[in-house]
Amino acid sequence: MLKYFANLEPSLVGIEACHGSHYWARELTALGHTVRLLPTQYVKPFLVGGKNDANDAAAICAAVTRKDIHFVSIKSAEQQSLQSVHRMRERLVQDRTAKSNQIRSMFAEEGFVFPIGLHQLRKGIVELLGNPNARVTPVLRRLGAMYLEQMNALQQWIDELGKEIAEIFKCSEVCQRLATIPGIGPVIATALVSSVGDPSQFRNGRQFAAWLGLTPRQRSSGGKTKLGGITKRGDTYLRTLLVQGAHAVIHFVNRRDDPHSRWIKTLLQRRHSSIATVALANKTARIAWTILTRKEVFKVA
């Protein structure tokens, strides 16, 4: 395939964004071609007839010529590697949560209910298994020990990936500039850098927030504007991190009295805390786009 494109005149190449698309985009760009990665949801409306290779190629050709389509920025190998670290860490956290819920339900069948929290869960299981007088069946004791070992292994892997993210954060000047924003730490900063290929692809901060799904969904017609909840489009993982960071800022907002904190306090007086959290996540995303494009640090006015 590379030999074919190497002998081809520089052309416009449209690729549907999928596994391996960024690799081929980098290789074809190095050969002098102009590559555009298209999100799947933008290609689907152009599909005519049944799904096959010919119809898919025709749909991509029709979509790649549209000027109003937002193309996917080509990521470097380093960005994809960093994104893989985050994806693996996210999966391990999900597995740890699933494992803890499974353990709780298993012991609840025997009448043992543990307090909320992973630390309390581990402590309760260790105390229960270490008590020879506890009314626990031998099979449940063995299963509890096995589950506890699995949870410890998951936690060890999560900690190792956390150290990897911290090392990458220390070596990245861009990540450290993003971390000056309230609510953004090493995890969110590195996730932003890995997910956003080229920040200049967005016209402004609002478009960047819309790409993350943090802007209201519109159902407007006949000149009447009707806004609903957020669209929840884009990267769910990145949006979740921003909302969690905003929640942490709001939790400690009363300890600060700068203009940014006063804006949050005023917002909390008018809207529910959940709505204020999402609004702050939206504002954080806009500030992050400004810092990425202008190469500045966050300054409280």
C-alpha positions as CSV (number, residue, x, y, z in Angstrom):
1,M,0.0,0.0,0.0
2,L,2.8,2.4,0.9
3,K,4.5,1.6,-2.5
4,Y,1.3,2.5,-4.3
5,F,1.0,5.9,-2.6
6,A,4.7,6.5,-3.0
7,N,4.3,6.4,-6.8
8,L,1.1,8.5,-6.7
9,E,1.0,12.2,-7.3
10,P,0.2,14.2,-4.1
11,S,-3.5,13.8,-3.5
12,L,-6.3,14.5,-1.1
13,V,-6.8,11.3,1.0
14,G,-9.9,10.8,3.1
15,I,-9.8,8.2,5.9
16,E,-12.6,7.3,8.3
17,A,-11.2,7.7,11.8
18,C,-10.7,4.2,13.3
19,H,-8.0,2.0,14.7
20,G,-4.8,2.5,12.8
21,S,-6.1,5.6,10.9
22,H,-3.6,8.0,12.7
23,Y,-0.7,5.7,11.7
24,W,-1.7,5.7,8.1
25,A,-2.3,9.4,8.2
26,R,1.2,10.1,9.4
27,E,2.7,7.7,6.8
28,L,0.8,9.2,3.9
29,T,1.5,12.8,5.0
30,A,5.2,11.9,5.0
31,L,4.8,10.9,1.4
32,G,3.4,14.4,0.5
33,H,-0.3,13.6,0.5
34,T,-3.0,15.7,2.2
35,V,-4.8,13.4,4.7
36,R,-8.1,14.2,6.3
37,L,-9.6,12.0,9.1
38,L,-13.4,11.9,9.2
39,P,-15.4,11.0,12.2
40,T,-17.7,8.0,11.6
41,Q,-20.9,10.0,12.4
42,Y,-20.1,12.4,9.6
43,V,-19.5,9.7,7.0
44,K,-22.7,7.7,7.7
45,P,-25.2,10.3,6.3
46,F,-23.4,10.1,2.9
47,L,-23.7,6.3,2.7
48,V,-26.1,5.3,-0.2
49,G,-27.3,1.7,-0.4
50,G,-26.1,-1.2,1.7
51,K,-22.8,-1.3,3.5
52,N,-19.9,-2.5,1.5
53,D,-16.4,-1.4,0.6
54,A,-17.4,0.4,-2.6
55,N,-20.3,2.3,-0.9
56,D,-18.1,3.2,2.1
57,A,-15.4,4.6,-0.2
58,A,-18.0,6.6,-2.1
59,A,-19.4,8.0,1.2
60,I,-15.9,9.0,2.4
61,C,-15.2,10.7,-1.0
62,A,-18.4,12.7,-0.7
63,A,-17.8,13.7,3.0
64,V,-14.1,14.7,2.6
65,T,-15.0,17.4,0.1
66,R,-17.4,19.2,2.5
67,K,-16.0,22.3,4.0
68,D,-18.3,22.4,7.0
69,I,-17.1,19.1,8.5
70,H,-14.8,19.1,11.5
71,F,-12.0,16.8,10.7
72,V,-10.1,14.8,13.3
73,S,-6.6,16.2,14.0
74,I,-3.8,13.7,13.2
75,K,-2.1,12.7,16.5
76,S,1.6,11.9,16.8
77,A,2.9,8.6,18.1
78,E,3.8,10.2,21.4
79,Q,0.2,11.5,21.9
80,Q,-1.3,8.1,21.1
81,S,1.0,6.4,23.5
82,L,0.0,8.8,26.3
83,Q,-3.6,8.3,25.4
84,S,-3.1,4.5,25.7
85,V,-1.8,5.1,29.2
86,H,-5.0,6.9,30.1
87,R,-7.2,4.3,28.4
88,M,-5.5,1.5,30.3
89,R,-5.7,3.4,33.6
90,E,-9.4,4.1,32.9
91,R,-10.1,0.4,32.2
92,L,-8.3,-0.7,35.4
93,V,-10.3,1.7,37.5
94,Q,-13.5,0.3,36.0
95,D,-12.4,-3.2,36.7
96,R,-11.5,-2.3,40.2
97,T,-15.0,-0.8,40.7
98,A,-16.7,-3.8,39.2
99,K,-14.6,-6.2,41.3
100,S,-15.4,-4.3,44.5
101,N,-19.1,-4.3,43.7
102,Q,-19.0,-8.1,43.0
103,I,-17.3,-8.7,46.4
104,R,-19.8,-6.6,48.2
105,S,-22.8,-8.4,46.7
106,M,-21.2,-11.8,47.3
107,F,-20.7,-11.2,51.0
108,A,-24.0,-9.4,51.3
109,E,-25.7,-12.8,50.5
110,E,-24.2,-14.0,53.7
111,G,-25.3,-11.0,55.7
112,F,-22.0,-9.1,55.8
113,V,-22.2,-5.4,54.7
114,F,-19.1,-3.3,54.5
115,P,-18.8,0.5,54.8
116,I,-18.5,2.7,51.7
117,G,-15.0,3.1,50.3
118,L,-12.3,0.8,48.9
119,H,-10.2,1.2,52.0
120,Q,-13.0,0.2,54.3
121,L,-13.9,-2.7,52.0
122,R,-10.3,-4.1,52.1
123,K,-10.1,-3.6,55.9
124,G,-13.5,-5.3,56.4
125,I,-12.6,-8.3,54.3
126,V,-9.2,-8.8,56.0
127,E,-10.8,-8.6,59.4
128,L,-13.6,-11.0,58.4
129,L,-11.2,-13.6,56.8
130,G,-8.9,-13.3,59.8
131,N,-11.7,-14.1,62.3
132,P,-11.9,-17.8,62.7
133,N,-15.2,-17.5,64.5
134,A,-16.9,-15.6,61.7
135,R,-19.9,-17.5,60.2
136,V,-18.4,-17.7,56.7
137,T,-18.4,-20.8,54.6
138,P,-14.9,-22.2,53.6
139,V,-15.7,-21.6,49.9
140,L,-16.6,-17.9,50.6
141,R,-13.3,-17.5,52.5
142,R,-11.3,-18.8,49.6
143,L,-13.2,-16.6,47.2
144,G,-12.8,-13.6,49.4
145,A,-9.0,-14.1,49.5
146,M,-8.9,-14.5,45.7
147,Y,-10.9,-11.3,45.1
148,L,-8.8,-9.4,47.6
149,E,-5.6,-10.5,45.8
150,Q,-7.1,-9.4,42.5
151,M,-8.0,-6.0,43.8
152,N,-4.5,-5.5,45.2
153,A,-3.0,-6.3,41.8
154,L,-5.4,-3.8,40.1
155,Q,-4.5,-1.1,42.6
156,Q,-0.8,-1.8,42.0
157,W,-1.2,-1.4,38.3
158,I,-3.2,1.8,38.7
159,D,-0.5,3.3,41.0
160,E,2.2,2.4,38.4
161,L,0.3,4.1,35.6
162,G,-0.2,7.1,37.9
163,K,3.5,7.4,38.4
164,E,4.0,7.2,34.6
165,I,1.5,10.0,34.1
166,A,3.3,12.1,36.8
167,E,6.7,11.6,35.1
168,I,5.2,12.7,31.7
169,F,3.6,15.7,33.4
170,K,6.9,16.8,34.9
171,C,8.6,16.7,31.5
172,S,5.9,18.6,29.6
173,E,5.9,22.3,29.7
174,V,2.4,22.4,28.1
175,C,0.9,20.2,30.8
176,Q,2.4,22.3,33.5
177,R,0.8,25.4,32.0
178,L,-2.5,23.7,31.9
179,A,-2.1,22.7,35.5
180,T,-2.2,26.4,36.5
181,I,-6.0,26.3,35.8
182,P,-8.0,25.5,39.0
183,G,-9.4,22.0,38.7
184,I,-6.7,20.7,36.4
185,G,-4.0,18.4,37.7
186,P,-1.5,16.0,36.1
187,V,-4.1,13.5,35.0
188,I,-6.4,16.0,33.3
189,A,-3.5,18.0,31.8
190,T,-1.9,14.9,30.2
191,A,-5.3,13.7,29.0
192,L,-5.9,17.1,27.3
193,V,-2.5,17.0,25.6
194,S,-3.0,13.4,24.4
195,S,-6.6,14.0,23.1
196,V,-6.2,17.4,21.5
197,G,-4.0,17.0,18.5
198,D,-3.9,20.6,17.2
199,P,-5.8,23.2,19.3
200,S,-5.9,25.6,16.4
201,Q,-8.4,23.3,14.6
202,F,-11.0,25.0,16.8
203,R,-12.0,28.5,16.0
204,N,-12.6,29.5,19.7
205,G,-13.0,28.1,23.1
206,R,-16.7,27.6,22.7
207,Q,-16.2,25.3,19.7
208,F,-13.7,23.3,21.8
209,A,-16.2,23.0,24.7
210,A,-18.8,21.9,22.1
211,W,-16.4,19.2,20.9
212,L,-16.2,17.9,24.4
213,G,-20.0,17.9,24.7
214,L,-20.2,20.5,27.4
215,T,-22.5,22.9,25.5
216,P,-26.3,22.9,25.6
217,R,-28.2,20.7,23.1
218,Q,-30.3,22.8,20.7
219,R,-33.8,22.1,19.5
220,S,-34.5,25.4,17.9
221,S,-36.9,26.0,15.0
222,G,-38.8,28.9,13.5
223,G,-36.5,31.5,15.0
224,K,-37.2,30.3,18.5
225,T,-34.1,29.2,20.5
226,K,-34.7,26.2,22.8
227,L,-31.7,24.9,24.8
228,G,-31.6,21.6,26.8
229,G,-29.0,19.7,28.7
230,I,-25.4,19.3,27.5
231,T,-24.9,17.2,24.3
232,K,-22.5,14.7,25.9
233,R,-20.7,14.4,22.5
234,G,-17.0,13.8,22.1
235,D,-14.6,12.1,24.5
236,T,-16.5,10.8,27.5
237,Y,-13.4,10.2,29.5
238,L,-12.1,13.7,29.1
239,R,-15.4,15.3,29.8
240,T,-15.8,13.2,33.0
241,L,-12.3,14.4,34.2
242,L,-13.2,18.0,33.6
243,V,-16.5,17.7,35.5
244,Q,-14.7,15.9,38.4
245,G,-12.1,18.7,38.5
246,A,-14.8,21.3,38.5
247,H,-16.6,19.5,41.4
248,A,-13.3,19.6,43.4
249,V,-13.0,23.3,42.8
250,I,-16.6,24.0,43.9
251,H,-16.0,21.8,47.0
252,F,-13.3,24.2,48.3
253,V,-14.5,27.4,46.7
254,N,-15.3,29.0,50.1
255,R,-11.6,29.0,51.0
256,R,-10.7,31.5,48.2
257,D,-11.8,35.0,47.4
258,D,-10.4,35.7,43.9
259,P,-12.6,36.8,40.9
260,H,-12.8,33.3,39.6
261,S,-14.0,32.0,42.9
262,R,-16.5,34.8,43.3
263,W,-17.9,34.0,39.9
264,I,-18.5,30.4,41.1
265,K,-20.1,31.6,44.3
266,T,-22.5,33.9,42.3
267,L,-23.4,31.0,40.0
268,L,-24.1,28.7,43.0
269,Q,-26.6,31.3,44.3
270,R,-28.6,31.1,41.1
271,R,-28.3,27.5,39.9
272,H,-28.1,24.0,41.4
273,S,-24.7,22.8,42.3
274,S,-24.8,20.1,39.6
275,I,-25.5,22.7,36.9
276,A,-22.8,25.0,38.3
277,T,-20.3,22.1,38.1
278,V,-21.0,21.5,34.4
279,A,-20.9,25.2,33.8
280,L,-17.5,25.5,35.5
281,A,-16.2,22.5,33.4
282,N,-17.3,24.3,30.3
283,K,-15.4,27.4,31.5
284,T,-12.4,25.4,32.3
285,A,-12.4,23.8,28.8
286,R,-12.5,27.3,27.2
287,I,-9.6,28.5,29.4
288,A,-7.6,25.4,28.5
289,W,-8.1,26.1,24.8
290,T,-6.8,29.7,25.3
291,I,-3.8,28.5,27.2
292,L,-3.0,25.8,24.5
293,T,-3.3,28.3,21.6
294,R,-1.7,31.4,23.2
295,K,0.9,29.4,25.2
296,E,0.2,31.3,28.4
297,V,-0.5,30.5,32.0
298,F,-3.8,31.0,33.9
299,K,-4.0,34.4,35.5
300,V,-6.7,35.4,37.9
301,A,-8.0,38.9,36.8
